Amino acid sequence: MLSTPSRPIVATHWGNYRARMRGRIVGLDPVEGDPDPSAIANGMIDALDDPVRIATPMVRSAFLEHGYQAGGKGRGSDPFVAISWPEAINLVAGEIARVRSSFGNQAIYAGSYGWASAGRFHHAQSQIHRFFNSVGGYTRSVQNYSFAAAATILPHVIGDTRGLGSGHTSWRSITENAETIVAFGGLPQRNSQVNAGGVGKHILASSLQALSGNGARILSISPIRDDMADDVEFEWIPIRPGTDVAMMLGMAHALIAEDRIDHTFIETYTVGFERLRAYICGDADGIARTPEWASAVCGVPADIILDVARAVSATRSMLMMAWSLQRAEHGEQPCWMLIALAAMAGQIGLPGRGFGFGYGAVNGAGNPVLPVTWPSLSQGTNAVEDFIPVARITEMLENPGQHYDYNGQRRVFPDIRMVYWAGGNPFHHHQDLNRLRAAWARPETVIVNESWWNALARHADIVLPVATQLERNDIACAARDRFLAASHKVASPFGEARSDYAIFSDLAERLGAGLQFTEGLDEEGWLRRIYASARSRLAQQGLASPDFDAFWEQGLLEFSEPADHEVLLADFRDDPVRYRLATPSGRIELFSDRVAGFGYSDCPGHPAWLEPREWLGGALARRFPMHLMSSQPARRLHSQYDNGAFSRAAKVNGREAVRLNPADAAARGIEAGDVVRIFNDRGSCLAGAVLFDGLSAGVIQLSTGAWYDPVDPTDPATLDKHGNPNVLTQDRGTSRLAQGPSAQSCLVEIERFRGEAPAVTAFVPPRITRRKRSRASE
């Protein structure tokens, strides 16, 4: 049994902390040396034993009485019944065995979304996938909600995804060399609080201050002013949401018209420029994408577009794009066009210059990293070949056996009979929740490992209570950082909660795969194995680390920055033959024959402005004249710990805050603090009004993550009482290429709510009834 040091470390996605203990945990203090620590962590403490904590295994009453034949229409509204762990394991194992036997493993969708824990062992996504791979496999998802469109288009353009999730030009290289930063979507500090796997030191604020101190010109192109920190000098260029590609095309036309293109770079390192140039200049369709044309689309004055284009070509420039821009219809296009602009300027592969995606989206983007690949829990091999793009869950459940396009493939949606979810919350990160809720009733069985009665747990048949990060031991290390941390258990599991590992170990044993899943190791055994592997990999790079027991007592190892700072595509620039890209041509493809060959009208062979269905310049704006920006929240990670006091302190009248421009508010008779109704044809929600003059007119901002709280869970057109923007966002693929989420293409209207607003019940447990008769006990 591992001991807990007197000042234990807790490693989270938003930083490393030392726990203050007075018999129980009472506080989390940021570790020394973090220049800009996040306050999110303390929201974990009061949520440990709050009223919506799940104490025992629970079964939906109708499912307990009738089994899978009960159907799924009562999910989200039926009461639950408590059962024992032996009953729960038998019931879950029996359902898995039934589905496997009757329909095959491909009929099981094992959903998970990664961010449940920063730890390498108690990582829900790894645990659930390892378990199902040990019992024959499962239908999986590919991509992620963060940057699915970018991750699909970039390999066609530059051969891989460097500069998107990893491999960025480092912030130090940028601060020492760049003269102009053009940030499409800004660099929001609320996002940079977090990082998958954890945070050693928060770097965005200090990097921006260094840039500003060195006299760099920082341009934030966003409809939201505080998408850039207000303590650095920057120029805010408000833009109409979803039109960044048009502005980039206008800039490109200016570079062509004024002959500011680096022709040597274009000829040496790219292919397809003439095809792109013809489109920009309107050779085929007669539409020249001039700064004036771009201004009419994006709302940025033509002289500013021209000024930015000249700055990009005349100075040492870095072009950045937030991940959020590609979470929109045709989200592939701004990624491709940003690279094209950087290529025209000829600065790709030079120190501090070129392009990159997601700076500010997570803390690790641009962080100098160690040349070490950290170990993780092996997931094994999946014997099932079926998969879906991650954002196509609803379509999969609605359309079993139907065909769809994806990245040049013609695929078929599998027939899913069971959904098993551990980690993440689809009723947070998916779009058009009313449509999802209807599709969610289709599977025969839904099983969830969860800690709290959020919407995912309420829409399950069987709920298994899971210990939280504070209630288990782990090891954290991030691919985009330079630390290795123990994460010590600082609280006993609530009620009968167990770790995912303990749950899956019992299920694997019950299904005859116990040893394959556990390999004979308990929690401590796995942590020792993972640390031994990490220590060996560090040693190969000449980096010393103590033995496990000393590490566990010390709690945190931090390693110095490497001497050489990464520059994206520097090797390719130095030698484009030896370091040819993994594209068909070996070069940057400004026109792609392969993409053009797919024949997708919504993703042609070069970057283009394709008018989305929902934007302020379209016909739908006459009915719904406000563009909804659903951003990452400042006080939680996604929907995690929305029930905690830190998140709830920012609510307005108990509901998520929606920000709107004072002029838009006045036109609708809305005042600060009012309860407002936001609506479109997909749904409606209530929120609390906050007036903010740093929003473009016609734009509202409602952060994601408020726990979904429908007035009537049985009504597909019901009102969400709490302010979840995903009752409003459209569930449509970015294009047939990537099939990514299009949440940021969303038009709504907003009005003052009349009458008495219904009470928020998101943090009230569902009905728990006494059992009648359990099939599992027969």
C-alpha positions, 0 to 999 in steps of 0.5 A: 500500500502506497503511503501519502507524504505529508505534503502530497502532490495532486497532478491535474490537467490545469497544473500541479498542486500541494494538498493542504490536509487537516484530517481531510483535504482543505486546499490545493496550493500551486507548486512553486515556480508556476508563474501563472497558476490556475484556480480551477483546482480548488473546485475539485474539493467541495465536489467530493461529497456534494449531493450529486455524487453517486454513492452506489451502483445504480440501475434505471428502474425499468431496466432493472425490471425488464432488462434491455427489452425495456427500451431506451425511451425512459433514459433521462427521466426514469428513476434509479434503484441502488444495487450491490457491486456483485449484482452490478458486475453480474448484470454488466458482464451478462449484458456484454456477453449477450451483445457479443454473442448475439451481434458481435463485438462491433455492436459495442461502442466504447466511448471515452474522451480522454480528459477524465484524468491527467494520470497515465494509469487511471486514464479512463480512455485507456482503461475502457479500451484495454478492457474491451480489447481484452474481450474481443474489441469494440467499435471505436472513434477516431479524431477528437472534438478539439481539432478534427478538421485540422487533423484530417486536412493537414496530412494532405497539405504538409504530410502530417499534423506537426504544428497542430497537437505537437511539434510547434515552433517554440514560444522562445523561438517566437519571442526571440525572433518574430516581429509580427504575430497574426493570431486568427481567433486570438490567444485566449488565456482561459484555454491555456490554463489546461493541457492534456496530461498536466501542466508544469508551468503556465507559459502563455502569459509570460510569452506574450509579455516577452513578445510585447516587451521586445516590441513585437506587433501582436494582432488579434483577429477575433469577434471577442476582444478578450481572446487576447490578454489585456495586460499586453499591448495588442491590436484588436481586429474584430471579424465576422465569425466564420469568415477568416478564410475570406480575410486570408484570401484578401491578404493573399490577393494583396500579396499577389497584386503587389508582388510581395510573394517569395517566389523562390520559396513557392517554387522550391517547397510547394506545388499547386500555387498557380491553381490557387493563384487562379482562384484568388484572382478569379481567372475562372469565375470572374470573382477576384478575392481582393481586400475589398471583396474580403471586407464585404464578407468578413467585415474587416476594412479593406485597408486593414486587410492590406496593412496586415498582408504587408506586415506579414510579408515585410517583417518576421511574421508568425501566423497562428490560428486557434483550434476553434476556427476549424470547429465550423462548417468547412473548418478545413479551409482556414487551416489550409489557407493559413499555410498557403499565406505563410508559404507565400510570405516564404517564412516557413521553417525559419526561427520564430516564423511560419505558422502554427495551430492552437497556440493558447488552445492548451498550455503545451502548444509551443512549450519546449519539450523533452526528447522523451516519449512518456509511457502509458497504459497499453490498450492492446489490439482491437480486433474490430475494424469498424470506427466512426469520426468522433463527432458522428455519434448521433448519425451512427445511432440514427443510421445503422447500415447506411453509407457516409463519406470520410477522407476519401473512403465510403464507409458504413455506420455500424449497428450499435446495440450497446454503448459503454462510456467511461471518461468524458461526457457526450451531453457536454461535448456533442452538438444538437443535444436534443437530437442526440438525446433522441438517438441515445434511446436507440441502443439496447443498453447504455452503461456508464462509469461516472462520479456524479449525476450529470446528464450522461449518468442520468441517460444510462441504464447502469451507472457504476460509481467511480472514484475521482482523481483525488481518491486514487494514486497515479503518475502524470506526465505530459507530451507537451511538457517537462515534468513527471509527477506523482498524484497522491491519493488525498481522500477516501473514495466516496461511498462505494466508488471504485476506480475504473481499473477495479471495475474493469478488473472484475468485469474482465475476470467475470468474462474470462479475461482477468489475467489478460487485463490485469497482468497480475498487477494492482494499482501500485504494481502498474505505477511502479511499472510505468515509472520504471519505463519512464526512468529508463527512457529518461536515462537514454537521454542522459536525464537522471531520476530517483528510484520509485520510492524516492520519487513517490516521496518527493512527488515532482520532477521538473526537467530543464528546457532543451538547448535547441528550440523546435522550429516547425519544418526547419529540417524540410526548409534546410533540405527538402529532398532529404526531409521531403514531406509525406505528401504525394509530391513531397512538398507543401500542397497548395493544390492537392490532386488527391483531395480534388480526386475525392470529388467533394463539393464541400472540400475542393482541391485548394483552400477556398471561401465556401459560404456556410449555412449559418453565418451573419451574411446569409439568409438565415440571419434574417430569422436568427440575427445573432452568432453564437460563440460557444467557447471553452469556459474560464472556471472549469475544463469542459463540463468537469466540476461544474458542480463545484463552488468555483464554477458555480460562483460565476453563474448569473442567477444560478445559470451559465453567463451569456455575454452580449454587446450592450447595443444588442442588449438594448435593442432587445430590452435586456439588462445585466443580470436578466434571465434570457432565452436563447433559441433557434430551430434546434432548441432553446436554453436559459442563461444569465445576461452579462453586458460586454462591449468587447464583443462584435455587434451581432455576436453572443458568447456562451461557454460550454460545460454547463450541465445539461438540464432539460425542463422535460427530458421526454420532450424533444423540444424542451427548454434547457434551464441551465445554459448549455450551448449545445442545445443550439449548435448544429450537428453537421460534419465540417465536410465530407473530408473530415466530418468534424464538429461544426459547433461554431457555425451557429445562428440564434436569437436572444430575448428577455425571459418573461415570467418565472424562470424554472429552477435549475435542477442540474445539481439535484440527484435524480429520483432514487426508488426502492427496488421491486425485483431485480432480474440480476438477483434471480 
